[in-house]
Amino acid sequence: MDLIHIRMVSPAASTDAVVALLAADPCVLNLVVQPGIARHPDGDALACDVLTGGANEVLRGLRRLRLDREGSLVIEPVEMAFAGGAAAEEGSLRLGALSRAPVWEEVEARIRAQGTYAPSFYLYLVVAGLIGAVGIVTNSQILIVAAMVVGPEYGAIVSIALGIDRRSGPRVRAGLVALLAGFLLAIAVTFLFALAIRGFGLESRAFGEGVRPVSSLIDTPDFFSVAVATLAGVVGIMSLTEARTSALLGVFISVTTIPAAADFSVSAAFGSWDEARGSIIQLLVNVTVLVVVGALTLRGQRAAWRWVARRRPGVTAG
């Protein structure tokens, strides 16, 4: 049984309405009310467990009562629960397929958390670019995969996609600025690093002789790179909505963003301008496809769960 736990602080004047809302919903279990004990904000403390499939409707009702503005709402995942009895059974039967619906508040919170751009965001991009550069000049595919895993850019990409889906201009602008500044910084530092490699003759013999299979894979955008970026965009959003970290890791190591930025820097440092041009096109295409497909997938998932909800009167999924 999938549950979330909700902790609330309600102004005394709103508590009766909040309790009535929660008590009337068969998806709400283990409701606890403690009048007058909460501080900062002051009010009544409430807690309950909610069947995941009914959480969107419950949270929407609490927002209608302005509990998120005049009180406090905290949502926590429940790792394990043993909740039997008629109430739990009634709620599960009522939900049906909706028992697997995403809790959109939780999904958006995860995406918003990835859309914060601390100094470490830029440091990770730079380090990933440097690892990618080493992989390119040594023809090491393993290091290219390592650069993909280290790079944090997908968090900014999905944050932009959420901003487009929610029509939030500030979120879109913040993500675009972070990506632009981060990639420019990574490209600049990686370019200097590649110049040093060239100056000291540290590149592999094969790379120096023009045998560059890793670079050729990166700087040749084609139908297949667009197809992979499209599929990765779909899977990336679905893995976030379903909290599947293993699938999300697969997205990180399937899309050429950081490696393309690193290849641009290395190619420019070694005077390979055709390769540099192909790399920057690859980078722009992949980022654009990931953002657009991510926004469309978010919207499509909401629409699909709303359609499922319409088949069960009185339940809302998104």
Secondary structure, DSSP 4 states (H G I P E B T S, - for coil): --EEEEEEEE-HHHHHHHHHHHHH-TTEEEEEEEEEEETTTTEEEEEEEEEGGGHHHHHHHHHHTTHHHHSEEEEEE-S-----HHHHHHHHHHHGGGGG---HHHHHHHHHHHT---HHHHHHHHHHHHHHHHHHHTT-HHHHHHHHHH--HHHHHHHHHHHHHTT-HHHHHHHHHHHHHHHHHHHHHHHHHHHHHHHTT-S-HHHHTT--HHHHHHS---HHHHHHHHHHHHHHHHHHHTT-HHHHHHHHTTS-SHHHHHHHHHHHHTT-HHHHHHHHHHHHHHHHHHHHHHHHHHHHHHHHHHHHHHTSTT----
